[in-house]
Amino acid sequence: MSQFDSLVEEIKKDLDGYKDRGLKVFASSSLQTNSMPLLHIISRVAPDVPVYFLNTGYHFPETLSFRKQVQDLLGLNITDLYSAVPRNQQKDAAGRLLFTSDPDYCCYLNKIQPLEPILASNDVWISGVRGDQSKVRAAMKREEKAPNGVIRFHPMLNWTSKMVYDYIREFKLPKHPLESEGYLSIGCEPCTRKIDVNALLDDRSGRWAGMNKTECGLHTQLIQK
């Protein structure tokens, strides 16, 4: 018996309920260490659920290698989503790449816009956000509304960081290779920094350092209160 059996069964019950209602379900993942429990659970209880990875073109090579490792290990159907705007055209009027001058618009082009067609053709979006990751996420509910009448389903919302790592240890799951080098929350390479654990504010520390920005928009713009 695993200490996580009841939690996994609860997620399975929710997913079976969506399926019984004829709803189309998909998941998104950033393919980080903290993504592993949810991806592993999906592979166990709903392996047919498609998983989408927003491939911005700015990811660390280690993230792309980890993506392949996870897909091979869990046998999931992971599909990359890309921006319709080529990266060499993602510049402002002064010719600067958008991640340097307008990171919000950069995130829109590379994260939000590519996901919009998926939202338009599905009913339930599984997201692995946790309440202990940031104040924004702490205010979320297990189910929220997203555009196009889609249900955002947050099965990991009440999990803690300790639970994530306990699950990873119990099931001998891999960790993102950059975590051991001091990266905790790993996104696009230009906007991700190593963190000082003594100055750690929350699990999102290290993203968009020096900017008044903590989210790419997936969990702020694609949610309806």
MIDOZA-156559 format. One record per residue: residue in three letters; x, y, z of N, C-alpha, C, O in turn. Coordinates in steps of 0.02 Angstrom, whole numbers, padded with zeros to 5 digits, always signed. Atoms other than C-alpha are relative to their C-alpha. Last residue first. Example, Ala and Ser with C-alpha at 12.3 -4.5 7.8 and 13.67 -1.06 7.14 Angstrom:
2
SER-00042-00059-00003+00684-00053+00357-00039+00055+00037-00014+00110+00045
ALA+00045-00059+00000+00615-00225+00390+00045+00060+00000+00097+00059+00033
***
This chain:
225
LYS+00029-00002-00067-00671+01714-00596-00073+00020-00003-00106+00024+00048
GLN+00055-00048-00005-00610+01661-00768-00031-00005+00070-00053-00059+00091
ILE+00041+00020-00057-00441+01580-00797-00053+00054+00009-00038+00113+00002
LEU+00044+00054+00022-00332+01584-00951-00039-00029+00059-00043-00090+00068
GLN+00043-00022+00054-00259+01755-00909-00050-00053-00022-00106-00038-00042
THR+00030-00064-00018-00189+01714-00738-00048+00024-00054-00103+00047-00039
HIS+00040+00009-00062-00137+01531-00742-00026+00066+00027-00050+00070+00084
LEU+00044+00058+00005-00075+01526-00921-00047-00006+00059-00104-00027+00052
GLY+00067-00018+00024-00012+01704-00906-00046-00059-00006-00107-00050-00007
CYS-00003-00009+00072+00176+01675-00891-00067+00021-00029-00071+00045-00086
GLU+00038+00049+00038+00171+01704-00703+00005+00015-00075+00012+00072-00095
THR-00008+00066-00031+00285+01790-00577-00035-00055-00039-00024-00114-00024
LYS+00035+00052+00038+00315+01961-00654+00014-00067+00034+00072-00083+00048
ASN+00063+00005-00038+00372+02126-00579-00045-00050-00035-00099-00033-00060
MET+00060-00026+00032+00544+02098-00653-00060-00008+00046-00061-00052+00090
GLY-00004-00072+00007+00715+02080-00570-00060+00032-00034-00062+00092-00044
ALA-00035-00036-00052+00720+01893-00598+00005+00074-00015+00020+00094-00071
TRP+00005-00071+00017+00591+01831-00722+00032+00043+00055+00002+00090+00080
ARG+00032-00015+00064+00586+01659-00639-00008+00075-00008-00030+00109+00038
GLY-00046+00018+00054+00712+01617-00502-00029+00012-00069+00007+00006-00118
SER-00061-00040-00001+00584+01612-00363+00048-00025-00054+00055-00085-00066
ARG-00007-00037+00063+00426+01524-00419+00061+00045+00000+00075+00077-00051
ASP-00024+00046+00052+00434+01392-00281+00009+00035-00067+00039+00005-00112
ASP+00048+00053+00014+00421+01528-00149+00027-00041-00057+00083-00028-00081
LEU+00065-00027-00020+00525+01665-00067-00055-00051-00010-00096-00060+00035
LEU+00058+00028+00035+00696+01581-00069-00065+00029+00028-00078+00026+00088
ALA+00042-00058+00016+00833+01695-00003-00064-00022-00035-00099+00019-00064
ASN+00007-00041-00061+00930+01559+00089-00046+00060-00011-00072+00089+00036
VAL+00050+00032-00043+00899+01440-00057-00011+00040+00064-00064+00035+00094
ASP-00034+00007-00064+00990+01560-00172-00051-00028+00049-00100+00006+00066
ILE+00025-00034-00059+00910+01530-00340+00046-00012+00060+00080-00064+00064
LYS-00011+00041-00060+00976+01492-00512-00024+00040+00060-00026+00101+00059
ARG-00063-00008-00036+00897+01600-00644+00006-00052+00054-00044-00078+00079
THR-00007+00044-00057+00762+01579-00776+00069+00008+00031+00119+00010-00005
CYS+00039-00028-00055+00703+01711-00901+00004-00043+00063-00038-00035+00108
PRO-00016-00071-00014+00829+01686-01041-00033+00028+00062-00009+00078+00090
GLU-00069-00013-00022+00821+01494-01024+00014+00074+00013+00045+00090+00064
CYS-00042-00018+00057+00632+01477-01034+00069+00021+00025+00075+00053+00078
GLY+00039-00018+00058+00555+01392-00883+00046+00013-00059+00091-00027-00072
ILE-00038-00003+00063+00632+01303-00735-00047+00014-00058-00091-00027-00074
SER+00055-00007+00049+00570+01332-00558+00032+00014-00067+00064+00066-00076
LEU+00058+00030-00032+00704+01263-00440-00061+00002-00046-00090-00050-00061
TYR+00060-00025+00032+00870+01289-00528-00061-00035+00031-00064-00096+00032
GLY+00026-00059-00033+01018+01264-00412-00059+00033-00033-00080+00087-00013
GLU-00046-00055+00011+01127+01142-00510-00027+00066+00030+00004+00118+00021
SER-00059+00011-00042+01038+00988-00441+00051+00056-00007+00098+00061+00033
GLU+00019-00013-00069+00877+01054-00516+00060-00006+00046+00067+00033+00093
LEU-00024-00065-00023+00956+01066-00687-00016+00014+00073+00011+00061+00102
PRO-00073-00002-00014+00941+00880-00722+00025+00066+00025+00078+00068+00058
HIS-00029-00042+00052+00750+00878-00701+00074+00010+00015+00092+00026+00071
LYS+00006-00072-00012+00713+00738-00580+00032+00038-00059+00077+00012-00093
PRO-00058-00044+00013+00681+00556-00621-00016+00072+00018-00074+00093+00022
LEU+00008-00040+00060+00546+00448-00538+00060+00047-00009+00091+00067+00041
LYS-00066-00002+00033+00587+00312-00412-00004+00037-00067+00020+00012-00118
PHE+00007+00032+00065+00404+00282-00366+00063+00005-00044+00062-00011-00103
GLU+00035+00064-00006+00425+00313-00181-00003-00037-00067+00004-00098-00069
ARG-00044+00051-00031+00559+00447-00206-00035-00068+00001-00003-00119-00015
ILE-00056+00013+00046+00455+00547-00330+00046-00054+00028+00067-00099-00008
TYR+00028+00041+00055+00301+00532-00218+00056-00019-00048+00060-00077-00069
ASP+00013+00066-00028+00399+00594-00067-00026-00047-00054-00007-00105-00057
TYR-00065+00036-00003+00466+00736-00174-00007-00068+00033+00031-00114+00017
VAL-00027+00010+00067+00292+00794-00224+00064-00042+00002+00071-00091-00034
MET+00037+00055+00029+00224+00769-00048+00025-00017-00070+00031-00075-00088
LYS-00022+00062-00031+00362+00879+00021-00036-00060-00029-00005-00112-00041
SER-00064+00018+00030+00322+01015-00105+00027-00065+00029+00055-00106-00006
THR-00056-00042-00021+00144+01014-00042+00063-00022-00037+00065-00075-00069
TRP-00062+00035-00013-00011+00944-00126+00053+00050+00021+00052+00108+00000
ASN-00013+00004-00072-00172+01041-00106+00062-00041+00018+00076-00054+00076
LEU+00004-00065-00032-00183+01100-00287+00019-00003+00074+00053+00043+00099
MET-00057-00004-00047-00121+00937-00362-00003+00061+00045+00044+00075+00082
PRO-00001+00056-00048-00286+00891-00446+00056+00003+00051+00052-00030+00103
HIS-00064-00006-00036-00308+01063-00525+00006-00056+00052-00003-00042+00112
PHE-00001+00049-00054-00446+01043-00656+00070+00000+00030+00119-00013-00004
ARG-00068+00010-00022-00481+01195-00767-00002-00047+00060-00035-00033+00110
ILE-00012+00008-00072-00652+01170-00843+00074-00008+00011+00106-00052-00018
VAL-00042+00055-00022-00673+01238-01020+00006+00000+00076+00008+00053+00108
GLY+00038+00045-00042-00820+01351-01059+00040-00060+00025+00011-00107+00052
ASN+00037+00049+00041-00728+01428-01206-00039-00050+00042-00056-00104+00018
PRO+00035-00021+00061-00607+01518-01089-00034-00058-00036-00015-00116-00029
ALA-00048-00026+00049-00565+01440-00919-00039+00023-00061-00099+00010-00065
LYS+00023-00010+00068-00674+01410-00766+00056+00028-00042+00095+00071-00020
GLU+00011-00070+00018-00600+01340-00606-00026+00003-00072-00023-00047-00108
GLU+00028-00011+00066-00598+01171-00520-00010+00075-00010-00036+00109+00034
ARG-00015+00063+00036-00484+01127-00374-00028+00002-00071+00002-00026-00117
LYS+00041+00056-00024-00491+01309-00321+00017-00062-00041+00051-00058-00092
MET+00039+00041+00047-00360+01445-00345-00041-00053+00036-00030-00068+00095
ALA+00068-00026+00003-00305+01578-00219-00045-00042-00046-00105-00029-00051
ALA+00032+00015-00064-00146+01483-00172-00073+00022-00001-00114-00005+00038
ARG+00025+00068+00003-00099+01488-00356-00035-00020+00065-00079-00063+00064
VAL+00049+00005+00054-00082+01677-00360-00032-00069+00000-00093-00075-00005
LYS+00063-00029-00025+00004+01679-00190-00055-00005-00053-00113-00017-00036
SER+00002-00072+00003+00138+01560-00256-00067+00025+00027-00114-00014+00036
GLN-00050-00026+00046+00194+01379-00261+00003+00076-00001+00056+00105-00010
ASP-00059-00022-00037+00104+01318-00105+00054+00030-00045+00107+00048-00021
GLY+00012-00061-00038-00064+01314-00194+00060+00026+00037+00064+00086+00052
ARG+00007+00014-00071-00005+01189-00322-00008+00066+00038+00022+00117+00020
VAL-00016-00055-00046-00026+01198-00511-00013-00022+00073-00058-00062+00087
GLY-00032+00023-00061-00026+01031-00603+00018+00055+00049+00063+00046+00091
SER-00060-00040-00014-00151+01076-00737+00028-00019+00068-00010-00030+00115
ILE-00035+00022-00060-00282+00962-00814+00064+00040+00007+00106+00040-00038
TRP-00072-00012+00002-00388+01056-00942+00030-00020+00067+00015+00011+00118
VAL-00033+00000-00066-00565+00993-00968+00075+00005-00009+00105-00032-00048
ASP+00046-00020-00053-00683+01024-01114+00032+00007+00068+00008+00045+00110
ASN+00004+00045-00057-00577+01015-01271-00047+00029+00053-00070+00086+00048
SER+00022+00067+00022-00574+01087-01447-00004-00051+00056-00010-00111+00044
ALA+00061-00004+00040-00567+01273-01408-00027-00068-00020-00086-00074-00037
LEU+00057-00017-00043-00444+01247-01266-00065-00001-00039-00117-00023-00013
ILE+00011+00060-00041-00325+01160-01385-00059+00011+00047-00100-00034+00056
PRO+00037+00050+00039-00344+01301-01511-00014-00064+00039-00064-00097+00026
GLU+00069-00019+00012-00299+01428-01372-00038-00051-00045-00095-00067-00029
LEU+00046+00044-00037-00142+01337-01314-00073+00014-00017-00117-00028-00003
PRO-00002+00069+00026-00028+01411-01447-00049-00047+00035-00069-00098+00006
GLN+00029+00007+00067-00090+01588-01403+00004-00072-00026-00045-00095-00055
ILE+00073-00006+00000-00055+01574-01217-00030-00014-00068-00074-00057-00075
LYS+00033+00043-00049+00123+01507-01207-00077+00001-00009-00108-00051-00013
ASN-00031+00066-00006+00234+01571-01347-00036-00048+00047-00025-00109+00044
LEU-00013+00031+00065+00145+01725-01413+00021-00073+00008+00003-00115-00034
TYR+00063+00007+00036+00070+01774-01245+00011-00038-00066-00026-00084-00082
CYS+00036+00057-00028+00232+01738-01153-00067-00011-00036-00088-00068-00045
CYS-00038+00060+00019+00326+01855-01270-00036-00063+00026-00042-00112-00010
TYR+00021+00015+00069+00188+01983-01245+00038-00061-00027+00010-00100-00065
ASP+00070+00021-00001+00214+01975-01057-00024-00018-00070-00059-00068-00079
PRO+00006+00072-00015+00403+01977-01078-00072-00024+00003-00085-00083-00012
ASP+00071+00009-00014+00399+02146-01167-00013-00074+00015-00043-00109-00026
SER+00035-00064-00003+00575+02217-01183-00074-00006+00019-00102+00040+00048
THR-00039-00052-00033+00700+02076-01155-00040+00064+00012-00027+00101+00059
PHE-00011+00021-00070+00585+01928-01190+00041+00052+00038+00040+00052+00100
LEU+00053-00018-00046+00524+02023-01342+00013-00021+00072-00011+00012+00118
LEU+00041+00059-00012+00687+02015-01437-00049+00014+00056-00031+00046+00106
ARG-00019+00040-00058+00745+02191-01474-00045-00060+00006-00105-00055-00005
GLY-00038+00059+00021+00726+02260-01650+00023-00044+00058+00061-00091+00047
ALA-00071-00016-00001+00676+02435-01594+00044-00060-00019+00105-00055-00019
ALA-00013-00048+00054+00495+02407-01646+00074+00019-00004+00098+00041-00056
ASP+00038-00063-00005+00487+02251-01539+00022+00048-00055+00062+00030-00099
LYS-00041-00059-00019+00546+02077-01588-00045+00061+00005-00099+00064-00024
GLN+00026-00020-00065+00468+01904-01604+00044+00056+00029+00081+00047+00077
GLN+00046-00056+00009+00505+01891-01789-00030+00025+00066-00070+00071+00068
ASN-00038-00058+00025+00661+01785-01768-00044+00060-00016-00019+00114-00032
ARG-00037-00032-00054+00559+01667-01657+00039+00062-00024+00045+00111+00012
PRO-00070+00024-00004+00436+01629-01794+00040+00040+00051+00028+00099+00061
VAL-00046-00053+00019+00257+01681-01749+00071-00025+00006+00093-00042+00061
ALA+00009-00010+00071+00133+01536-01748+00047+00054-00027+00055+00061-00088
SER+00029-00064+00020+00202+01490-01578-00007+00002-00076+00034-00026-00112
TYR-00046-00054+00018+00235+01306-01548-00038+00064-00016-00097+00062-00035
LEU+00037-00055+00030+00145+01163-01459+00049+00057-00012+00091+00073+00031
ASP-00026-00068-00006+00238+01001-01427-00047+00050-00034-00073+00036-00088
THR-00003-00038+00062+00139+00841-01404+00026+00070+00013+00005+00103+00060
ILE-00020-00069-00010+00161+00714-01264+00010+00034-00067+00048+00010-00109
ASN+00008-00033+00065+00062+00551-01280+00015+00074+00010-00031+00114+00021
LEU+00054-00048+00010+00128+00464-01125+00000+00028-00071+00050+00027-00107
GLY+00041+00019+00057+00233+00307-01121-00058+00046-00014-00109+00025-00041
LEU+00070+00007-00019+00294+00342-00945-00046-00020-00058-00103-00039-00047
LEU+00010+00036-00062+00480+00313-00967-00073-00015+00013-00091-00070+00032
ASP-00021+00070+00009+00496+00360-01151-00015-00041+00063-00035-00099+00058
GLN+00045+00032+00047+00393+00518-01127+00018-00074-00009-00027-00116-00010
VAL+00065+00011-00033+00488+00565-00970-00048-00035-00047-00084-00081-00026
GLN-00008+00051-00052+00658+00542-01052-00066-00017+00032-00082-00076+00043
LYS-00005+00065+00035+00604+00640-01206+00006-00057+00051-00024-00110+00042
ARG+00065+00013+00031+00546+00787-01099+00000-00068-00034-00046-00107-00025
PHE+00042+00028-00053+00706+00775-00996-00069-00017-00027-00099-00067-00007
SER-00023+00068-00012+00809+00799-01153-00043-00035+00052-00059-00094+00046
LEU+00021+00039+00058+00705+00951-01200+00022-00073+00007-00014-00119-00013
THR+00073+00009-00004+00724+01021-01025-00025-00043-00057-00067-00087-00047
GLU+00013+00052-00050+00913+00991-01028-00075-00013+00008-00096-00069+00022
PRO-00008+00066+00031+00927+01089-01190-00016-00057+00048-00042-00109+00028
PHE-00066+00029-00009+00856+01237-01092+00005-00066-00038-00045-00102-00042
HIS-00013+00046-00056+00696+01303-01165+00073-00020+00004+00109-00021-00047
TYR-00047-00030-00046+00688+01457-01277+00018-00046+00058+00051-00025+00105
GLY-00062-00011+00037+00603+01382-01429+00054+00030+00043+00111+00039+00020
THR-00009-00070+00018+00437+01407-01342+00060+00012-00046+00065+00065-00076
ASN-00070-00005+00021+00390+01224-01337+00012+00069-00028-00001+00083-00087
LEU-00007-00062+00036+00227+01225-01240+00074+00012-00015+00112+00037+00026
PHE-00059-00036-00024+00211+01043-01192+00010+00062-00043+00017+00057-00104
TYR-00030-00050+00043+00041+00963-01216+00056+00037+00036+00050+00057+00094
VAL-00037-00048-00040-00016+00800-01137+00035+00048-00047+00069+00027-00094
PRO-00057-00033+00033-00150+00695-01220+00031+00052+00047-00004+00087+00084
VAL+00007-00073-00002-00256+00587-01103+00061+00032-00034+00117+00018-00015
ASP+00022-00025+00065-00247+00405-01162-00008+00076-00001-00019+00105-00054
PRO-00057-00007+00046-00141+00354-01012-00019+00026-00069+00025+00046-00108
ALA+00031-00026+00061-00285+00389-00891+00053+00011-00054+00063+00068-00076
VAL+00073+00003-00003-00255+00302-00724-00035+00025-00063-00094+00010-00073
ARG+00028+00058-00035-00071+00252-00722-00076-00004-00009-00102-00059-00018
SER-00021+00061+00036+00004+00369-00853-00030-00062+00031-00038-00113-00003
ILE+00036+00003+00064-00099+00511-00780+00018-00064-00037-00026-00097-00066
ILE+00069+00019-00017-00028+00472-00607-00042-00006-00064-00081-00053-00072
HIS-00001+00071-00018+00150+00475-00675-00071-00024+00016-00090-00079-00004
LEU-00010+00038+00062+00119+00641-00761+00000-00075+00014-00027-00113-00026
LEU+00061-00003+00040+00045+00712-00601+00007-00040-00064-00038-00076-00083
PRO+00055+00038-00030+00190+00650-00494-00064+00000-00042-00094-00052-00052
MET-00004+00073+00005+00323+00708-00619-00057-00038+00034-00083-00084+00004
SER+00051+00026+00046+00276+00889-00647-00007-00075+00005-00058-00104-00016
ASN+00064+00001-00035+00371+00946-00491-00058-00021-00045-00115-00028-00022
THR+00002+00052-00051+00532+00893-00575-00068-00004+00033-00095-00059+00043
GLN-00048-00013-00054+00494+01001-00725-00003-00058+00049-00043-00104+00042
LEU-00053+00051-00002+00409+00952-00888+00056+00020+00047+00115+00021+00028
SER-00062-00036+00012+00307+01113-00907+00060-00046+00003+00117-00024-00007
SER-00055+00012-00047+00149+01010-00924+00061+00041-00021+00076+00047-00080
SER-00060-00036+00021-00022+01029-01003+00053-00011+00053+00038-00024+00111
ALA-00044-00027-00052-00162+00904-00988+00055+00042-00031+00074+00030-00089
PHE-00071-00003+00017-00309+00859-01098+00038+00027+00060+00009+00055+00106
VAL-00047-00021-00051-00489+00801-01071+00071+00003-00029+00090-00040-00069
LYS-00067+00011+00026-00637+00786-01188+00051+00033+00046+00045+00092+00064
LEU-00043-00058+00007-00800+00774-01093+00069-00019-00025+00097-00070-00006
GLY-00016-00010+00070-00924+00634-01125+00045+00060-00013+00047+00087-00068
ARG+00042-00056+00025-01001+00645-00952+00015+00016-00073-00015+00062-00101
ASP+00069+00024+00000-00930+00473-00910-00048+00054-00025-00102+00038-00052
LYS+00008+00045+00057-00758+00538-00961-00072-00025-00005-00099-00028-00060
TYR-00001-00041+00061-00769+00685-00841-00013-00044-00062-00052-00025-00106
GLY+00062-00039+00001-00820+00567-00701-00005+00044-00062-00058+00049-00093
ASP+00053+00045+00024-00680+00447-00743-00066+00037-00005-00106+00025-00051
LEU-00010+00008+00071-00559+00593-00725-00051-00048-00030-00076-00036-00086
ASP+00016-00063+00034-00630+00640-00555+00006-00009-00076-00038+00012-00113
LYS+00073-00008-00004-00628+00460-00493-00022+00063-00037-00072+00062-00073
LYS+00030+00047+00048-00450+00437-00554-00076+00008-00001-00106+00007-00055
ILE-00011-00028+00067-00396+00593-00460-00031-00044-00053-00062-00019-00100
GLU+00042-00060+00006-00476+00528-00300+00007+00032-00068-00043+00053-00098
GLU+00068+00024+00013-00396+00357-00326-00049+00059-00007-00095+00056-00047
VAL+00002+00023+00070-00226+00439-00340-00070-00022-00018-00095-00008-00073
LEU-00003-00061+00041-00255+00533-00178-00003-00018-00074-00036+00017-00113
SER+00065-00034-00003-00314+00375-00090-00001+00063-00043-00052+00080-00072
ASP+00053+00038+00034-00164+00274-00149-00066+00038-00001-00100+00041-00052
PHE+00033-00042+00050-00035+00407-00103-00060-00034-00033-00092-00005-00077
GLN+00032-00055-00035+00025+00329+00061-00040+00044-00049-00081+00085-00027
SER-00036-00063+00004+00060+00174-00043-00039+00053+00039-00100+00052+00042
MET+00042-00060+00000+00000+00000+00000+00044+00063+00000+00094+00067+00035
***
